[in-house]
Amino acid sequence: MKKKIDKYFTDNYELLTEAARVSIDVSNRNYDPVDLVSHAYEYCIKKIDEVTEENLSAYAHRVILLHCKWRTSPINREFLLKQTPFEGTEDFICRPVEVDSCELKEKILLEKWFNDRKSLLALYRERIKVDKPKQIVLDKMIELKTTNSRKLGKHFGIHYLSAYA
C-alpha cells in the first residue's frame, strides 16, 4: 500500500499543493503548503491500515483540509512547538519552561513573559470591574484552568452555547 500512496502523492502533487494553499488561506494559517502536503503524506503512511486504494484521495484531502482547520491538530501542534514561546499565537496557550541550564538572558525573558501575561489579566480585570457576571466567569475560568464552554456551562448549569456567548 505504501507504493500506492507514494504514487498517488507523486502524481497528484500539484493538486494537493493547491488544496493545501486554499486550506491555509481559508484557515488563516502561516505555514507553507508543501509542509502541509508532507504532513498529509506522513499521516497517510502512519495510518496505512486505515487507508485503502479507493479512499486514498479522500483521506489525503481530508487530512489536508481538517488538520489545517483544527487548532489542536498534529500539524498545528508541531508548528507551535517550533515557535518560540514569545511568538505564540492567541490560538494556543504556550508557556515557556525554566530549566537549570537556562542562561540569565533567557530567565529574564521568561520573567518578562510572565509579567506581561499577569499585567494583561490585571488590565482585563480592571476593565470588567463594573460587570460582576464577567468577573465571576473569569474567576471560574482561572480556577478551573479552562476556556472550554462545555465545562463552564456544566459548572454553571447552563447550555454550552450560552456559556460560549
Order of alpha helices (4+ residues) and beta strands (2+ residues): alpha-alpha-alpha-alpha-alpha-alpha-alpha-alpha-alpha
